[in-house]
Every structure is written in C-alpha cells, then in structure tokens.
Amino acid sequence: MLRLLADENFNGEIVRGLLLRQPDLDLVRVQDVGLAGVDDPEVLTWAAENNRIVLTHDRATMPDCAYERLAAGQVLAGVFILNDRFPVGQAIQEILLMVACSDQAEWSSRVVHLPL
C-alpha cells in the first residue's frame, strides 16, 4: 500500500473522502506531523525521510522543488500533483486506483500529474 502525505493546502474533502472509502489508507496530512507552515523543500525532505508520496495541488512551486532535489541527487519518495479544479469524486477515484494498482517503489524519484 502506498504511504501518502497530503500537502498543507491539499483539499480536505479529498482527504476525508479517501479515508471514508478506504479507512486503512496510510495517509497523513502535513498538519498532523508538525509541518504546517513549512516550505516545500522541508515537506519533501520529511516525505523522503518517511517514505511518503506527497499529494499536492501546488503546480507552481512543488514540482520545481522536487526536480531540484532530484538534480542534487537527493531522495524523492514521489509527488502526485492534482489540479485543484479536478472534481473531488474523480480525484478520490484516481488516488485510490494508484493505491490499488501500484507499489511505493514505482513512484520513487517521480513527479506525476493526475489523472495519468
């Protein structure tokens, strides 16, 4: 099962829907782990240290920070970027499909825009 970290501004309705549909989902929010208000590089560092794929709507800065980590030879557990205008129900389905059909190692060092 994938280990996920929802970025600070990630839609809470999606998080709630994911956990309602799959209560055993290994998902934590940035706020739950004491990272509220920290910048993207720190979020990515924590995610890498804890082997968690970041869920984000941030198409502006998060991908650049992720690619900078990779260019510097640092670990990246993975980043899933969802457009914040994507319907909540479809976002939930897309993420649950990724959880059901893949494993953690497949997303290492990858930045992916959902839906695929």
Biopython code that builds the backbone (N, CA, C, O; Angstrom):
import numpy as np
from Bio.PDB.StructureBuilder import StructureBuilder

atoms = [
    (1, "MET", "N", (0.844, -1.192, 0.000)),
    (1, "MET", "CA", (0.000, 0.000, 0.000)),
    (1, "MET", "C", (0.881, 1.244, 0.000)),
    (1, "MET", "O", (1.937, 1.290, 0.631)),
    (2, "LEU", "N", (0.414, 2.235, -0.722)),
    (2, "LEU", "CA", (1.167, 3.492, -0.778)),
    (2, "LEU", "C", (1.073, 4.240, 0.545)),
    (2, "LEU", "O", (0.059, 4.196, 1.241)),
    (3, "ARG", "N", (2.160, 4.924, 0.867)),
    (3, "ARG", "CA", (2.214, 5.789, 2.047)),
    (3, "ARG", "C", (2.157, 7.219, 1.535)),
    (3, "ARG", "O", (3.014, 7.637, 0.757)),
    (4, "LEU", "N", (1.143, 7.974, 1.970)),
    (4, "LEU", "CA", (0.870, 9.286, 1.409)),
    (4, "LEU", "C", (0.964, 10.398, 2.446)),
    (4, "LEU", "O", (0.705, 10.195, 3.632)),
    (5, "LEU", "N", (1.343, 11.583, 1.961)),
    (5, "LEU", "CA", (1.384, 12.801, 2.774)),
    (5, "LEU", "C", (0.640, 13.887, 2.012)),
    (5, "LEU", "O", (1.062, 14.278, 0.923)),
    (6, "ALA", "N", (-0.460, 14.378, 2.569)),
    (6, "ALA", "CA", (-1.219, 15.459, 1.943)),
    (6, "ALA", "C", (-0.587, 16.792, 2.295)),
    (6, "ALA", "O", (-0.406, 17.114, 3.469)),
    (7, "ASP", "N", (-0.253, 17.561, 1.277)),
    (7, "ASP", "CA", (0.330, 18.886, 1.445)),
    (7, "ASP", "C", (-0.646, 19.790, 2.208)),
    (7, "ASP", "O", (-1.839, 19.496, 2.295)),
    (8, "GLU", "N", (-0.134, 20.870, 2.747)),
    (8, "GLU", "CA", (-0.926, 21.741, 3.623)),
    (8, "GLU", "C", (-2.204, 22.254, 2.973)),
    (8, "GLU", "O", (-3.241, 22.318, 3.634)),
    (9, "ASN", "N", (-2.158, 22.611, 1.721)),
    (9, "ASN", "CA", (-3.333, 23.159, 1.059)),
    (9, "ASN", "C", (-4.082, 22.132, 0.220)),
    (9, "ASN", "O", (-4.917, 22.496, -0.608)),
    (10, "PHE", "N", (-3.792, 20.856, 0.428)),
    (10, "PHE", "CA", (-4.495, 19.815, -0.314)),
    (10, "PHE", "C", (-5.941, 19.756, 0.165)),
    (10, "PHE", "O", (-6.203, 19.834, 1.365)),
    (11, "ASN", "N", (-6.862, 19.621, -0.752)),
    (11, "ASN", "CA", (-8.300, 19.657, -0.471)),
    (11, "ASN", "C", (-8.693, 18.655, 0.620)),
    (11, "ASN", "O", (-8.538, 17.445, 0.454)),
    (12, "GLY", "N", (-9.200, 19.177, 1.725)),
    (12, "GLY", "CA", (-9.621, 18.345, 2.849)),
    (12, "GLY", "C", (-10.765, 17.423, 2.500)),
    (12, "GLY", "O", (-10.891, 16.347, 3.086)),
    (13, "GLU", "N", (-11.614, 17.824, 1.546)),
    (13, "GLU", "CA", (-12.708, 16.938, 1.125)),
    (13, "GLU", "C", (-12.159, 15.684, 0.463)),
    (13, "GLU", "O", (-12.713, 14.597, 0.626)),
    (14, "ILE", "N", (-11.080, 15.832, -0.277)),
    (14, "ILE", "CA", (-10.455, 14.664, -0.897)),
    (14, "ILE", "C", (-9.871, 13.760, 0.189)),
    (14, "ILE", "O", (-10.047, 12.542, 0.146)),
    (15, "VAL", "N", (-9.185, 14.347, 1.150)),
    (15, "VAL", "CA", (-8.602, 13.558, 2.244)),
    (15, "VAL", "C", (-9.699, 12.806, 2.989)),
    (15, "VAL", "O", (-9.572, 11.605, 3.231)),
    (16, "ARG", "N", (-10.773, 13.502, 3.353)),
    (16, "ARG", "CA", (-11.876, 12.844, 4.065)),
    (16, "ARG", "C", (-12.500, 11.740, 3.219)),
    (16, "ARG", "O", (-12.788, 10.653, 3.722)),
    (17, "GLY", "N", (-12.708, 12.017, 1.944)),
    (17, "GLY", "CA", (-13.283, 11.013, 1.055)),
    (17, "GLY", "C", (-12.403, 9.788, 0.909)),
    (17, "GLY", "O", (-12.903, 8.663, 0.885)),
    (18, "LEU", "N", (-11.099, 9.993, 0.812)),
    (18, "LEU", "CA", (-10.173, 8.866, 0.723)),
    (18, "LEU", "C", (-10.269, 7.984, 1.962)),
    (18, "LEU", "O", (-10.325, 6.758, 1.864)),
    (19, "LEU", "N", (-10.287, 8.625, 3.128)),
    (19, "LEU", "CA", (-10.314, 7.863, 4.373)),
    (19, "LEU", "C", (-11.674, 7.216, 4.626)),
    (19, "LEU", "O", (-11.752, 6.180, 5.287)),
    (20, "LEU", "N", (-12.735, 7.810, 4.113)),
    (20, "LEU", "CA", (-14.058, 7.175, 4.212)),
    (20, "LEU", "C", (-14.136, 5.955, 3.309)),
    (20, "LEU", "O", (-14.689, 4.923, 3.689)),
    (21, "ARG", "N", (-13.583, 6.078, 2.125)),
    (21, "ARG", "CA", (-13.632, 4.965, 1.168)),
    (21, "ARG", "C", (-12.651, 3.862, 1.524)),
    (21, "ARG", "O", (-12.910, 2.690, 1.251)),
    (22, "GLN", "N", (-11.522, 4.226, 2.133)),
    (22, "GLN", "CA", (-10.516, 3.235, 2.500)),
    (22, "GLN", "C", (-9.920, 3.606, 3.856)),
    (22, "GLN", "O", (-8.862, 4.231, 3.927)),
    (23, "PRO", "N", (-10.607, 3.215, 4.929)),
    (23, "PRO", "CA", (-10.188, 3.622, 6.278)),
    (23, "PRO", "C", (-8.771, 3.201, 6.669)),
    (23, "PRO", "O", (-8.161, 3.838, 7.527)),
    (24, "ASP", "N", (-8.242, 2.154, 6.064)),
    (24, "ASP", "CA", (-6.888, 1.705, 6.409)),
    (24, "ASP", "C", (-5.811, 2.370, 5.552)),
    (24, "ASP", "O", (-4.641, 1.994, 5.623)),
    (25, "LEU", "N", (-6.199, 3.352, 4.747)),
    (25, "LEU", "CA", (-5.247, 4.063, 3.894)),
    (25, "LEU", "C", (-4.173, 4.731, 4.760)),
    (25, "LEU", "O", (-4.481, 5.375, 5.763)),
    (26, "ASP", "N", (-2.926, 4.568, 4.362)),
    (26, "ASP", "CA", (-1.800, 5.151, 5.100)),
    (26, "ASP", "C", (-1.585, 6.581, 4.606)),
    (26, "ASP", "O", (-0.718, 6.842, 3.772)),
    (27, "LEU", "N", (-2.386, 7.493, 5.131)),
    (27, "LEU", "CA", (-2.382, 8.896, 4.713)),
    (27, "LEU", "C", (-2.323, 9.794, 5.935)),
    (27, "LEU", "O", (-3.129, 9.668, 6.857)),
    (28, "VAL", "N", (-1.356, 10.704, 5.928)),
    (28, "VAL", "CA", (-1.274, 11.731, 6.965)),
    (28, "VAL", "C", (-1.233, 13.089, 6.274)),
    (28, "VAL", "O", (-0.854, 13.198, 5.107)),
    (29, "ARG", "N", (-1.625, 14.108, 7.004)),
    (29, "ARG", "CA", (-1.570, 15.475, 6.495)),
    (29, "ARG", "C", (-0.348, 16.175, 7.069)),
    (29, "ARG", "O", (0.127, 15.835, 8.153)),
    (30, "VAL", "N", (0.150, 17.145, 6.335)),
    (30, "VAL", "CA", (1.285, 17.950, 6.803)),
    (30, "VAL", "C", (0.996, 18.478, 8.210)),
    (30, "VAL", "O", (1.876, 18.479, 9.070)),
    (31, "GLN", "N", (-0.240, 18.925, 8.439)),
    (31, "GLN", "CA", (-0.618, 19.470, 9.739)),
    (31, "GLN", "C", (-0.519, 18.422, 10.856)),
    (31, "GLN", "O", (-0.250, 18.765, 12.008)),
    (32, "ASP", "N", (-0.735, 17.141, 10.514)),
    (32, "ASP", "CA", (-0.710, 16.069, 11.513)),
    (32, "ASP", "C", (0.695, 15.751, 12.005)),
    (32, "ASP", "O", (0.865, 15.195, 13.090)),
    (33, "VAL", "N", (1.697, 16.100, 11.214)),
    (33, "VAL", "CA", (3.069, 15.721, 11.554)),
    (33, "VAL", "C", (3.940, 16.921, 11.896)),
    (33, "VAL", "O", (5.168, 16.834, 11.876)),
    (34, "GLY", "N", (3.296, 18.046, 12.210)),
    (34, "GLY", "CA", (4.027, 19.223, 12.666)),
    (34, "GLY", "C", (4.713, 20.028, 11.579)),
    (34, "GLY", "O", (5.672, 20.749, 11.852)),
    (35, "LEU", "N", (4.232, 19.911, 10.348)),
    (35, "LEU", "CA", (4.864, 20.633, 9.247)),
    (35, "LEU", "C", (4.019, 21.792, 8.719)),
    (35, "LEU", "O", (4.309, 22.331, 7.650)),
    (36, "ALA", "N", (2.992, 22.175, 9.448)),
    (36, "ALA", "CA", (2.153, 23.291, 8.999)),
    (36, "ALA", "C", (3.013, 24.545, 8.864)),
    (36, "ALA", "O", (3.774, 24.891, 9.769)),
    (37, "GLY", "N", (2.883, 25.213, 7.731)),
    (37, "GLY", "CA", (3.593, 26.465, 7.517)),
    (37, "GLY", "C", (5.018, 26.342, 7.011)),
    (37, "GLY", "O", (5.659, 27.362, 6.754)),
    (38, "VAL", "N", (5.541, 25.124, 6.859)),
    (38, "VAL", "CA", (6.914, 24.979, 6.370)),
    (38, "VAL", "C", (6.930, 25.041, 4.845)),
    (38, "VAL", "O", (5.901, 24.846, 4.197)),
    (39, "ASP", "N", (8.091, 25.311, 4.285)),
    (39, "ASP", "CA", (8.187, 25.450, 2.831)),
    (39, "ASP", "C", (8.294, 24.081, 2.140)),
    (39, "ASP", "O", (8.512, 23.055, 2.783)),
    (40, "ASP", "N", (8.134, 24.103, 0.825)),
    (40, "ASP", "CA", (8.111, 22.864, 0.042)),
    (40, "ASP", "C", (9.357, 21.993, 0.221)),
    (40, "ASP", "O", (9.218, 20.781, 0.382)),
    (41, "PRO", "N", (10.569, 22.560, 0.200)),
    (41, "PRO", "CA", (11.737, 21.697, 0.382)),
    (41, "PRO", "C", (11.708, 20.907, 1.695)),
    (41, "PRO", "O", (12.119, 19.748, 1.734)),
    (42, "GLU", "N", (11.220, 21.540, 2.767)),
    (42, "GLU", "CA", (11.138, 20.833, 4.052)),
    (42, "GLU", "C", (10.090, 19.724, 4.007)),
    (42, "GLU", "O", (10.296, 18.646, 4.564)),
    (43, "VAL", "N", (8.970, 19.992, 3.344)),
    (43, "VAL", "CA", (7.930, 18.959, 3.192)),
    (43, "VAL", "C", (8.496, 17.774, 2.414)),
    (43, "VAL", "O", (8.292, 16.622, 2.796)),
    (44, "LEU", "N", (9.200, 18.057, 1.331)),
    (44, "LEU", "CA", (9.773, 16.982, 0.524)),
    (44, "LEU", "C", (10.847, 16.206, 1.284)),
    (44, "LEU", "O", (10.965, 14.991, 1.127)),
    (45, "THR", "N", (11.623, 16.899, 2.100)),
    (45, "THR", "CA", (12.639, 16.222, 2.906)),
    (45, "THR", "C", (11.986, 15.275, 3.901)),
    (45, "THR", "O", (12.397, 14.123, 4.036)),
    (46, "TRP", "N", (10.950, 15.777, 4.607)),
    (46, "TRP", "CA", (10.247, 14.919, 5.576)),
    (46, "TRP", "C", (9.622, 13.725, 4.860)),
    (46, "TRP", "O", (9.705, 12.594, 5.341)),
    (47, "ALA", "N", (8.999, 13.976, 3.715)),
    (47, "ALA", "CA", (8.363, 12.889, 2.953)),
    (47, "ALA", "C", (9.397, 11.844, 2.538)),
    (47, "ALA", "O", (9.131, 10.644, 2.620)),
    (48, "ALA", "N", (10.566, 12.286, 2.095)),
    (48, "ALA", "CA", (11.616, 11.346, 1.698)),
    (48, "ALA", "C", (12.114, 10.538, 2.892)),
    (48, "ALA", "O", (12.303, 9.325, 2.793)),
    (49, "GLU", "N", (12.324, 11.210, 4.014)),
    (49, "GLU", "CA", (12.807, 10.524, 5.222)),
    (49, "GLU", "C", (11.794, 9.513, 5.740)),
    (49, "GLU", "O", (12.169, 8.528, 6.377)),
    (50, "ASN", "N", (10.512, 9.750, 5.471)),
    (50, "ASN", "CA", (9.446, 8.873, 5.964)),
    (50, "ASN", "C", (8.806, 8.057, 4.851)),
    (50, "ASN", "O", (7.761, 7.437, 5.051)),
    (51, "ASN", "N", (9.432, 8.057, 3.680)),
    (51, "ASN", "CA", (8.983, 7.293, 2.525)),
    (51, "ASN", "C", (7.494, 7.494, 2.244)),
    (51, "ASN", "O", (6.718, 6.539, 2.208)),
    (52, "ARG", "N", (7.115, 8.760, 2.045)),
    (52, "ARG", "CA", (5.723, 9.102, 1.747)),
    (52, "ARG", "C", (5.643, 9.906, 0.459)),
    (52, "ARG", "O", (6.423, 10.833, 0.236)),
    (53, "ILE", "N", (4.707, 9.542, -0.366)),
    (53, "ILE", "CA", (4.430, 10.267, -1.602)),
    (53, "ILE", "C", (3.601, 11.495, -1.245)),
    (53, "ILE", "O", (2.618, 11.393, -0.512)),
    (54, "VAL", "N", (3.996, 12.648, -1.759)),
    (54, "VAL", "CA", (3.293, 13.892, -1.467)),
    (54, "VAL", "C", (2.116, 14.057, -2.424)),
    (54, "VAL", "O", (2.265, 13.942, -3.640)),
    (55, "LEU", "N", (0.937, 14.331, -1.849)),
    (55, "LEU", "CA", (-0.240, 14.726, -2.620)),
    (55, "LEU", "C", (-0.330, 16.236, -2.557)),
    (55, "LEU", "O", (-0.332, 16.808, -1.467)),
    (56, "THR", "N", (-0.404, 16.894, -3.708)),
    (56, "THR", "CA", (-0.428, 18.349, -3.717)),
    (56, "THR", "C", (-1.266, 18.885, -4.864)),
    (56, "THR", "O", (-1.480, 18.210, -5.872)),
    (57, "HIS", "N", (-1.735, 20.111, -4.689)),
    (57, "HIS", "CA", (-2.375, 20.855, -5.776)),
    (57, "HIS", "C", (-1.407, 21.906, -6.321)),
    (57, "HIS", "O", (-1.709, 22.577, -7.307)),
    (58, "ASP", "N", (-0.266, 22.045, -5.690)),
    (58, "ASP", "CA", (0.708, 23.097, -5.996)),
    (58, "ASP", "C", (1.463, 22.778, -7.284)),
    (58, "ASP", "O", (2.453, 22.046, -7.271)),
    (59, "ARG", "N", (0.987, 23.331, -8.385)),
    (59, "ARG", "CA", (1.646, 23.131, -9.678)),
    (59, "ARG", "C", (2.722, 24.178, -9.922)),
    (59, "ARG", "O", (3.492, 24.069, -10.876)),
    (60, "ALA", "N", (2.780, 25.194, -9.064)),
    (60, "ALA", "CA", (3.699, 26.309, -9.281)),
    (60, "ALA", "C", (5.085, 26.042, -8.699)),
    (60, "ALA", "O", (6.081, 26.183, -9.408)),
    (61, "THR", "N", (5.170, 25.661, -7.429)),
    (61, "THR", "CA", (6.486, 25.546, -6.792)),
    (61, "THR", "C", (6.891, 24.118, -6.421)),
    (61, "THR", "O", (8.079, 23.796, -6.438)),
    (62, "MET", "N", (5.930, 23.262, -6.086)),
    (62, "MET", "CA", (6.281, 21.909, -5.634)),
    (62, "MET", "C", (7.042, 21.110, -6.703)),
    (62, "MET", "O", (8.037, 20.466, -6.372)),
    (63, "PRO", "N", (6.609, 21.128, -7.972)),
    (63, "PRO", "CA", (7.383, 20.362, -8.955)),
    (63, "PRO", "C", (8.827, 20.863, -9.089)),
    (63, "PRO", "O", (9.755, 20.060, -9.190)),
    (64, "ASP", "N", (9.017, 22.175, -9.091)),
    (64, "ASP", "CA", (10.376, 22.715, -9.192)),
    (64, "ASP", "C", (11.235, 22.250, -8.025)),
    (64, "ASP", "O", (12.388, 21.864, -8.215)),
    (65, "CYS", "N", (10.683, 22.286, -6.827)),
    (65, "CYS", "CA", (11.430, 21.839, -5.638)),
    (65, "CYS", "C", (11.762, 20.348, -5.735)),
    (65, "CYS", "O", (12.853, 19.919, -5.360)),
    (66, "ALA", "N", (10.812, 19.568, -6.242)),
    (66, "ALA", "CA", (11.051, 18.130, -6.402)),
    (66, "ALA", "C", (12.168, 17.875, -7.410)),
    (66, "ALA", "O", (13.055, 17.056, -7.166)),
    (67, "TYR", "N", (12.126, 18.575, -8.540)),
    (67, "TYR", "CA", (13.166, 18.390, -9.555)),
    (67, "TYR", "C", (14.524, 18.878, -9.057)),
    (67, "TYR", "O", (15.553, 18.309, -9.421)),
    (68, "GLU", "N", (14.542, 19.912, -8.237)),
    (68, "GLU", "CA", (15.804, 20.384, -7.647)),
    (68, "GLU", "C", (16.395, 19.316, -6.739)),
    (68, "GLU", "O", (17.607, 19.103, -6.738)),
    (69, "ARG", "N", (15.539, 18.634, -5.957)),
    (69, "ARG", "CA", (16.012, 17.530, -5.106)),
    (69, "ARG", "C", (16.665, 16.449, -5.963)),
    (69, "ARG", "O", (17.755, 15.965, -5.659)),
    (70, "LEU", "N", (15.977, 16.088, -7.030)),
    (70, "LEU", "CA", (16.495, 15.029, -7.902)),
    (70, "LEU", "C", (17.822, 15.446, -8.544)),
    (70, "LEU", "O", (18.757, 14.648, -8.617)),
    (71, "ALA", "N", (17.900, 16.688, -9.004)),
    (71, "ALA", "CA", (19.125, 17.184, -9.625)),
    (71, "ALA", "C", (20.297, 17.188, -8.647)),
    (71, "ALA", "O", (21.451, 17.029, -9.042)),
    (72, "ALA", "N", (19.982, 17.373, -7.359)),
    (72, "ALA", "CA", (21.015, 17.388, -6.324)),
    (72, "ALA", "C", (21.347, 15.977, -5.823)),
    (72, "ALA", "O", (22.170, 15.812, -4.922)),
    (73, "GLY", "N", (20.704, 14.966, -6.412)),
    (73, "GLY", "CA", (20.975, 13.589, -6.013)),
    (73, "GLY", "C", (20.291, 13.184, -4.725)),
    (73, "GLY", "O", (20.672, 12.189, -4.108)),
    (74, "GLN", "N", (19.285, 13.939, -4.307)),
    (74, "GLN", "CA", (18.568, 13.628, -3.079)),
    (74, "GLN", "C", (17.389, 12.699, -3.362)),
    (74, "GLN", "O", (16.889, 12.622, -4.484)),
    (75, "VAL", "N", (16.968, 12.010, -2.333)),
    (75, "VAL", "CA", (15.855, 11.065, -2.445)),
    (75, "VAL", "C", (14.541, 11.822, -2.584)),
    (75, "VAL", "O", (14.329, 12.855, -1.949)),
    (76, "LEU", "N", (13.668, 11.290, -3.424)),
    (76, "LEU", "CA", (12.313, 11.807, -3.576)),
    (76, "LEU", "C", (11.388, 10.603, -3.574)),
    (76, "LEU", "O", (11.484, 9.743, -4.450)),
    (77, "ALA", "N", (10.489, 10.534, -2.590)),
    (77, "ALA", "CA", (9.581, 9.394, -2.496)),
    (77, "ALA", "C", (8.514, 9.435, -3.579)),
    (77, "ALA", "O", (7.891, 8.415, -3.873)),
    (78, "GLY", "N", (8.297, 10.602, -4.175)),
    (78, "GLY", "CA", (7.314, 10.763, -5.228)),
    (78, "GLY", "C", (6.384, 11.915, -4.918)),
    (78, "GLY", "O", (6.183, 12.280, -3.760)),
    (79, "VAL", "N", (5.817, 12.486, -5.978)),
    (79, "VAL", "CA", (4.864, 13.583, -5.840)),
    (79, "VAL", "C", (3.724, 13.331, -6.818)),
    (79, "VAL", "O", (3.954, 13.102, -8.006)),
    (80, "PHE", "N", (2.491, 13.376, -6.311)),
    (80, "PHE", "CA", (1.297, 13.323, -7.149)),
    (80, "PHE", "C", (0.685, 14.710, -7.145)),
    (80, "PHE", "O", (0.317, 15.226, -6.090)),
    (81, "ILE", "N", (0.574, 15.318, -8.319)),
    (81, "ILE", "CA", (0.012, 16.661, -8.449)),
    (81, "ILE", "C", (-1.373, 16.558, -9.071)),
    (81, "ILE", "O", (-1.539, 16.017, -10.164)),
    (82, "LEU", "N", (-2.363, 17.083, -8.360)),
    (82, "LEU", "CA", (-3.733, 17.098, -8.862)),
    (82, "LEU", "C", (-4.177, 18.538, -9.040)),
    (82, "LEU", "O", (-3.965, 19.370, -8.158)),
    (83, "ASN", "N", (-4.785, 18.832, -10.165)),
    (83, "ASN", "CA", (-5.339, 20.158, -10.393)),
    (83, "ASN", "C", (-6.413, 20.409, -9.337)),
    (83, "ASN", "O", (-7.250, 19.540, -9.088)),
    (84, "ASP", "N", (-6.396, 21.584, -8.716)),
    (84, "ASP", "CA", (-7.356, 21.870, -7.654)),
    (84, "ASP", "C", (-8.777, 22.044, -8.188)),
    (84, "ASP", "O", (-9.724, 22.118, -7.405)),
    (85, "ARG", "N", (-8.933, 22.109, -9.488)),
    (85, "ARG", "CA", (-10.268, 22.209, -10.090)),
    (85, "ARG", "C", (-10.816, 20.852, -10.507)),
    (85, "ARG", "O", (-11.942, 20.752, -10.992)),
    (86, "PHE", "N", (-10.028, 19.827, -10.318)),
    (86, "PHE", "CA", (-10.450, 18.469, -10.646)),
    (86, "PHE", "C", (-11.570, 18.069, -9.689)),
    (86, "PHE", "O", (-11.435, 18.288, -8.485)),
    (87, "PRO", "N", (-12.669, 17.491, -10.173)),
    (87, "PRO", "CA", (-13.779, 17.115, -9.282)),
    (87, "PRO", "C", (-13.319, 16.192, -8.145)),
    (87, "PRO", "O", (-12.531, 15.270, -8.355)),
    (88, "VAL", "N", (-13.825, 16.461, -6.953)),
    (88, "VAL", "CA", (-13.409, 15.728, -5.752)),
    (88, "VAL", "C", (-13.590, 14.224, -5.927)),
    (88, "VAL", "O", (-12.676, 13.453, -5.632)),
    (89, "GLY", "N", (-14.746, 13.804, -6.397)),
    (89, "GLY", "CA", (-15.009, 12.369, -6.557)),
    (89, "GLY", "C", (-14.030, 11.699, -7.497)),
    (89, "GLY", "O", (-13.570, 10.589, -7.229)),
    (90, "GLN", "N", (-13.709, 12.353, -8.587)),
    (90, "GLN", "CA", (-12.749, 11.796, -9.539)),
    (90, "GLN", "C", (-11.343, 11.779, -8.953)),
    (90, "GLN", "O", (-10.583, 10.842, -9.196)),
    (91, "ALA", "N", (-10.994, 12.798, -8.188)),
    (91, "ALA", "CA", (-9.674, 12.823, -7.544)),
    (91, "ALA", "C", (-9.536, 11.638, -6.590)),
    (91, "ALA", "O", (-8.500, 10.974, -6.553)),
    (92, "ILE", "N", (-10.586, 11.386, -5.826)),
    (92, "ILE", "CA", (-10.574, 10.256, -4.893)),
    (92, "ILE", "C", (-10.389, 8.946, -5.663)),
    (92, "ILE", "O", (-9.581, 8.103, -5.272)),
    (93, "GLN", "N", (-11.132, 8.778, -6.747)),
    (93, "GLN", "CA", (-11.019, 7.553, -7.545)),
    (93, "GLN", "C", (-9.621, 7.386, -8.136)),
    (93, "GLN", "O", (-9.073, 6.284, -8.137)),
    (94, "GLU", "N", (-9.049, 8.475, -8.637)),
    (94, "GLU", "CA", (-7.711, 8.409, -9.219)),
    (94, "GLU", "C", (-6.667, 7.984, -8.184)),
    (94, "GLU", "O", (-5.821, 7.133, -8.458)),
    (95, "ILE", "N", (-6.736, 8.573, -7.012)),
    (95, "ILE", "CA", (-5.755, 8.243, -5.968)),
    (95, "ILE", "C", (-5.941, 6.809, -5.503)),
    (95, "ILE", "O", (-4.963, 6.080, -5.339)),
    (96, "LEU", "N", (-7.183, 6.394, -5.288)),
    (96, "LEU", "CA", (-7.425, 5.016, -4.849)),
    (96, "LEU", "C", (-6.999, 4.009, -5.912)),
    (96, "LEU", "O", (-6.562, 2.908, -5.577)),
    (97, "LEU", "N", (-7.118, 4.365, -7.176)),
    (97, "LEU", "CA", (-6.634, 3.493, -8.247)),
    (97, "LEU", "C", (-5.121, 3.348, -8.163)),
    (97, "LEU", "O", (-4.590, 2.248, -8.319)),
    (98, "MET", "N", (-4.428, 4.453, -7.917)),
    (98, "MET", "CA", (-2.968, 4.406, -7.767)),
    (98, "MET", "C", (-2.579, 3.523, -6.575)),
    (98, "MET", "O", (-1.627, 2.745, -6.645)),
    (99, "VAL", "N", (-3.332, 3.659, -5.487)),
    (99, "VAL", "CA", (-3.055, 2.864, -4.287)),
    (99, "VAL", "C", (-3.255, 1.381, -4.570)),
    (99, "VAL", "O", (-2.446, 0.550, -4.156)),
    (100, "ALA", "N", (-4.328, 1.050, -5.274)),
    (100, "ALA", "CA", (-4.674, -0.349, -5.521)),
    (100, "ALA", "C", (-3.769, -1.014, -6.555)),
    (100, "ALA", "O", (-3.523, -2.218, -6.483)),
    (101, "CYS", "N", (-3.278, -0.241, -7.508)),
    (101, "CYS", "CA", (-2.606, -0.844, -8.663)),
    (101, "CYS", "C", (-1.108, -0.602, -8.729)),
    (101, "CYS", "O", (-0.485, -0.903, -9.747)),
    (102, "SER", "N", (-0.523, -0.074, -7.690)),
    (102, "SER", "CA", (0.919, 0.186, -7.736)),
    (102, "SER", "C", (1.521, 0.014, -6.354)),
    (102, "SER", "O", (0.817, -0.140, -5.356)),
    (103, "ASP", "N", (2.845, 0.044, -6.327)),
    (103, "ASP", "CA", (3.508, -0.002, -5.024)),
    (103, "ASP", "C", (4.428, 1.200, -4.868)),
    (103, "ASP", "O", (4.742, 1.897, -5.833)),
    (104, "GLN", "N", (4.843, 1.421, -3.654)),
    (104, "GLN", "CA", (5.603, 2.612, -3.273)),
    (104, "GLN", "C", (6.833, 2.835, -4.153)),
    (104, "GLN", "O", (7.100, 3.958, -4.580)),
    (105, "ALA", "N", (7.565, 1.781, -4.418)),
    (105, "ALA", "CA", (8.832, 1.909, -5.148)),
    (105, "ALA", "C", (8.631, 2.427, -6.575)),
    (105, "ALA", "O", (9.540, 3.039, -7.136)),
    (106, "GLU", "N", (7.470, 2.195, -7.164)),
    (106, "GLU", "CA", (7.220, 2.647, -8.537)),
    (106, "GLU", "C", (7.255, 4.165, -8.669)),
    (106, "GLU", "O", (7.517, 4.681, -9.755)),
    (107, "TRP", "N", (6.995, 4.885, -7.584)),
    (107, "TRP", "CA", (6.865, 6.340, -7.645)),
    (107, "TRP", "C", (8.097, 7.069, -7.132)),
    (107, "TRP", "O", (8.143, 8.299, -7.151)),
    (108, "SER", "N", (9.083, 6.331, -6.679)),
    (108, "SER", "CA", (10.315, 6.950, -6.208)),
    (108, "SER", "C", (10.951, 7.759, -7.335)),
    (108, "SER", "O", (11.068, 7.285, -8.465)),
    (109, "SER", "N", (11.357, 8.976, -7.014)),
    (109, "SER", "CA", (12.019, 9.893, -7.950)),
    (109, "SER", "C", (11.116, 10.323, -9.100)),
    (109, "SER", "O", (11.607, 10.685, -10.169)),
    (110, "ARG", "N", (9.787, 10.286, -8.890)),
    (110, "ARG", "CA", (8.857, 10.666, -9.952)),
    (110, "ARG", "C", (7.914, 11.771, -9.495)),
    (110, "ARG", "O", (7.470, 11.801, -8.347)),
    (111, "VAL", "N", (7.624, 12.665, -10.413)),
    (111, "VAL", "CA", (6.614, 13.710, -10.226)),
    (111, "VAL", "C", (5.540, 13.426, -11.267)),
    (111, "VAL", "O", (5.808, 13.450, -12.468)),
    (112, "VAL", "N", (4.322, 13.157, -10.800)),
    (112, "VAL", "CA", (3.255, 12.694, -11.685)),
    (112, "VAL", "C", (2.047, 13.605, -11.563)),
    (112, "VAL", "O", (1.632, 13.966, -10.462)),
    (113, "HIS", "N", (1.489, 13.969, -12.704)),
    (113, "HIS", "CA", (0.241, 14.739, -12.729)),
    (113, "HIS", "C", (-0.909, 13.764, -12.885)),
    (113, "HIS", "O", (-0.912, 12.940, -13.799)),
    (114, "LEU", "N", (-1.896, 13.856, -11.984)),
    (114, "LEU", "CA", (-3.088, 13.010, -12.064)),
    (114, "LEU", "C", (-4.259, 13.827, -12.581)),
    (114, "LEU", "O", (-4.376, 15.004, -12.239)),
    (115, "PRO", "N", (-5.131, 13.242, -13.392)),
    (115, "PRO", "CA", (-5.084, 11.840, -13.827)),
    (115, "PRO", "C", (-3.967, 11.618, -14.835)),
    (115, "PRO", "O", (-3.503, 12.541, -15.505)),
    (116, "LEU", "N", (-3.553, 10.349, -14.916)),
    (116, "LEU", "CA", (-2.477, 9.985, -15.840)),
    (116, "LEU", "C", (-2.898, 10.217, -17.270)),
    (116, "LEU", "O", (-2.121, 9.967, -18.192)),
]
sb = StructureBuilder()
sb.init_structure("model")
sb.init_model(0)
sb.init_chain("A")
sb.init_seg("    ")
for serial, (resi, resn, name, xyz) in enumerate(atoms, 1):
    if name == "N":
        sb.init_residue(resn, " ", resi, " ")
    sb.init_atom(name, np.array(xyz, "f"), 0.0, 1.0, " ", f" {name:<3s}", serial, name[0])
structure = sb.get_structure()
